[in-house]
Amino acid sequence: MEVLKVNFKFIKFTIVMLFILMQIYLIFIKKHYALDIDVYPNTNPTSHVYEDNSVGQTFIAQRDNLSRIDVMLGTHDRVNDKDVIFELWEMDGERKLVAKSVFNASSVKNNLYHPITFKN
Protein backbone atom coordinates (compact mmCIF):
# COMPACT_ATOMS: atom_id res chain seq x y z
CA MET A 1 0.00 0.00 0.00
CA GLU A 2 2.81 2.40 0.87
CA VAL A 3 4.53 1.68 -2.46
CA LEU A 4 1.48 2.93 -4.35
CA LYS A 5 1.43 6.12 -2.29
CA VAL A 6 5.09 6.85 -3.10
CA ASN A 7 4.53 6.20 -6.81
CA PHE A 8 1.52 8.51 -6.87
CA LYS A 9 3.55 11.30 -5.23
CA PHE A 10 6.33 10.77 -7.76
CA ILE A 11 3.89 10.91 -10.67
CA LYS A 12 2.25 14.05 -9.29
CA PHE A 13 5.67 15.69 -8.80
CA THR A 14 6.71 14.74 -12.36
CA ILE A 15 3.54 16.20 -13.87
CA VAL A 16 3.95 19.46 -11.96
CA MET A 17 7.60 19.74 -13.03
CA LEU A 18 6.72 19.09 -16.67
CA PHE A 19 4.04 21.77 -16.48
CA ILE A 20 6.50 24.29 -15.01
CA LEU A 21 9.16 23.45 -17.61
CA MET A 22 6.63 23.84 -20.42
CA GLN A 23 5.60 27.25 -19.09
CA ILE A 24 9.25 28.34 -18.95
CA TYR A 25 9.74 27.17 -22.53
CA LEU A 26 6.62 28.94 -23.83
CA ILE A 27 7.31 32.22 -22.04
CA PHE A 28 11.09 32.62 -22.25
CA ILE A 29 12.41 30.40 -25.06
CA LYS A 30 9.81 30.01 -27.82
CA LYS A 31 9.78 32.81 -30.38
CA HIS A 32 6.51 34.78 -30.42
CA TYR A 33 5.13 37.19 -32.94
CA ALA A 34 4.64 40.69 -31.58
CA LEU A 35 2.47 43.50 -32.85
CA ASP A 36 4.89 46.24 -33.85
CA ILE A 37 2.66 48.77 -35.54
CA ASP A 38 -0.96 49.71 -35.75
CA VAL A 39 -2.07 51.39 -38.96
CA TYR A 40 -5.42 52.52 -37.61
CA PRO A 41 -7.29 54.54 -38.91
CA ASN A 42 -6.00 53.41 -42.33
CA THR A 43 -9.06 51.24 -42.94
CA ASN A 44 -9.95 52.34 -46.46
CA PRO A 45 -10.15 49.41 -48.87
CA THR A 46 -7.74 49.39 -51.77
CA SER A 47 -8.46 48.64 -55.37
CA HIS A 48 -8.70 45.06 -56.54
CA VAL A 49 -5.49 43.02 -56.63
CA TYR A 50 -5.24 41.18 -59.94
CA GLU A 51 -2.76 40.55 -62.74
CA ASP A 52 -0.28 43.46 -62.78
CA ASN A 53 -2.31 45.69 -60.45
CA SER A 54 -0.24 46.12 -57.28
CA VAL A 55 -1.12 47.72 -53.96
CA GLY A 56 1.35 49.18 -51.48
CA GLN A 57 1.70 50.93 -48.16
CA THR A 58 4.62 52.42 -46.27
CA PHE A 59 5.33 52.04 -42.56
CA ILE A 60 8.21 52.20 -40.10
CA ALA A 61 8.75 49.12 -37.96
CA GLN A 62 9.45 49.84 -34.31
CA ARG A 63 11.98 46.98 -34.04
CA ASP A 64 14.37 45.05 -36.27
CA ASN A 65 13.82 41.50 -37.58
CA LEU A 66 10.23 41.84 -38.77
CA SER A 67 9.05 38.31 -39.60
CA ARG A 68 5.28 38.55 -40.04
CA ILE A 69 2.74 40.98 -41.41
CA ASP A 70 -1.03 40.44 -41.24
CA VAL A 71 -2.95 41.93 -44.14
CA MET A 72 -6.74 42.11 -44.34
CA LEU A 73 -7.85 40.76 -47.69
CA GLY A 74 -11.25 40.37 -49.27
CA THR A 75 -12.39 37.72 -51.72
CA HIS A 76 -15.59 39.52 -52.76
CA ASP A 77 -17.25 36.11 -52.33
CA ARG A 78 -15.39 34.73 -55.34
CA VAL A 79 -13.23 31.66 -55.65
CA ASN A 80 -9.67 32.90 -56.14
CA ASP A 81 -6.95 30.42 -57.04
CA LYS A 82 -4.06 32.53 -58.32
CA ASP A 83 -0.80 33.12 -56.49
CA VAL A 84 -0.36 36.37 -54.58
CA ILE A 85 3.15 37.80 -54.40
CA PHE A 86 3.92 39.84 -51.29
CA GLU A 87 7.16 41.83 -51.28
CA LEU A 88 8.66 43.80 -48.41
CA TRP A 89 10.96 46.62 -49.50
CA GLU A 90 13.32 48.79 -47.49
CA MET A 91 13.33 52.43 -48.52
CA ASP A 92 16.47 53.74 -46.85
CA GLY A 93 17.89 55.98 -49.54
CA GLU A 94 17.57 53.35 -52.25
CA ARG A 95 14.89 50.72 -52.66
CA LYS A 96 16.00 47.23 -51.56
CA LEU A 97 13.95 43.99 -51.54
CA VAL A 98 14.07 42.59 -47.99
CA ALA A 99 11.61 39.69 -48.17
CA LYS A 100 9.27 37.99 -50.59
CA SER A 101 6.42 35.58 -49.88
CA VAL A 102 4.14 33.82 -52.35
CA PHE A 103 0.83 32.28 -51.26
CA ASN A 104 -2.22 31.03 -53.09
CA ALA A 105 -5.34 33.20 -52.90
CA SER A 106 -7.45 30.11 -52.15
CA SER A 107 -6.08 30.26 -48.58
CA VAL A 108 -7.47 33.78 -48.05
CA LYS A 109 -10.60 34.18 -45.92
CA ASN A 110 -12.98 37.00 -46.83
CA ASN A 111 -12.41 40.20 -44.81
CA LEU A 112 -10.07 38.53 -42.30
CA TYR A 113 -6.40 39.15 -41.63
CA HIS A 114 -4.11 36.86 -43.59
CA PRO A 115 -0.71 36.20 -41.94
CA ILE A 116 2.29 36.59 -44.21
CA THR A 117 5.49 35.20 -42.74
CA PHE A 118 9.01 35.44 -44.05
CA LYS A 119 12.51 34.72 -42.83
CA ASN A 120 14.35 37.62 -41.29
C-alpha positions in Angstrom: 0.0 0.0 0.0 2.8 2.4 0.9 4.5 1.7 -2.5 1.5 2.9 -4.4 1.4 6.1 -2.3 5.1 6.8 -3.1 4.5 6.2 -6.8 1.5 8.5 -6.9 3.6 11.3 -5.2 6.3 10.8 -7.8 3.9 10.9 -10.7 2.3 14.1 -9.3 5.7 15.7 -8.8 6.7 14.7 -12.4 3.5 16.2 -13.9 4.0 19.5 -12.0 7.6 19.7 -13.0 6.7 19.1 -16.7 4.0 21.8 -16.5 6.5 24.3 -15.0 9.2 23.5 -17.6 6.6 23.8 -20.4 5.6 27.3 -19.1 9.2 28.3 -18.9 9.7 27.2 -22.5 6.6 28.9 -23.8 7.3 32.2 -22.0 11.1 32.6 -22.3 12.4 30.4 -25.1 9.8 30.0 -27.8 9.8 32.8 -30.4 6.5 34.8 -30.4 5.1 37.2 -32.9 4.6 40.7 -31.6 2.5 43.5 -32.8 4.9 46.2 -33.8 2.7 48.8 -35.5 -1.0 49.7 -35.7 -2.1 51.4 -39.0 -5.4 52.5 -37.6 -7.3 54.5 -38.9 -6.0 53.4 -42.3 -9.1 51.2 -42.9 -9.9 52.3 -46.5 -10.1 49.4 -48.9 -7.7 49.4 -51.8 -8.5 48.6 -55.4 -8.7 45.1 -56.5 -5.5 43.0 -56.6 -5.2 41.2 -59.9 -2.8 40.6 -62.7 -0.3 43.5 -62.8 -2.3 45.7 -60.4 -0.2 46.1 -57.3 -1.1 47.7 -54.0 1.4 49.2 -51.5 1.7 50.9 -48.2 4.6 52.4 -46.3 5.3 52.0 -42.6 8.2 52.2 -40.1 8.8 49.1 -38.0 9.5 49.8 -34.3 12.0 47.0 -34.0 14.4 45.1 -36.3 13.8 41.5 -37.6 10.2 41.8 -38.8 9.1 38.3 -39.6 5.3 38.6 -40.0 2.7 41.0 -41.4 -1.0 40.4 -41.2 -3.0 41.9 -44.1 -6.7 42.1 -44.3 -7.9 40.8 -47.7 -11.3 40.4 -49.3 -12.4 37.7 -51.7 -15.6 39.5 -52.8 -17.2 36.1 -52.3 -15.4 34.7 -55.3 -13.2 31.7 -55.7 -9.7 32.9 -56.1 -6.9 30.4 -57.0 -4.1 32.5 -58.3 -0.8 33.1 -56.5 -0.4 36.4 -54.6 3.1 37.8 -54.4 3.9 39.8 -51.3 7.2 41.8 -51.3 8.7 43.8 -48.4 11.0 46.6 -49.5 13.3 48.8 -47.5 13.3 52.4 -48.5 16.5 53.7 -46.8 17.9 56.0 -49.5 17.6 53.4 -52.3 14.9 50.7 -52.7 16.0 47.2 -51.6 14.0 44.0 -51.5 14.1 42.6 -48.0 11.6 39.7 -48.2 9.3 38.0 -50.6 6.4 35.6 -49.9 4.1 33.8 -52.3 0.8 32.3 -51.3 -2.2 31.0 -53.1 -5.3 33.2 -52.9 -7.4 30.1 -52.2 -6.1 30.3 -48.6 -7.5 33.8 -48.0 -10.6 34.2 -45.9 -13.0 37.0 -46.8 -12.4 40.2 -44.8 -10.1 38.5 -42.3 -6.4 39.1 -41.6 -4.1 36.9 -43.6 -0.7 36.2 -41.9 2.3 36.6 -44.2 5.5 35.2 -42.7 9.0 35.4 -44.1 12.5 34.7 -42.8 14.4 37.6 -41.3 
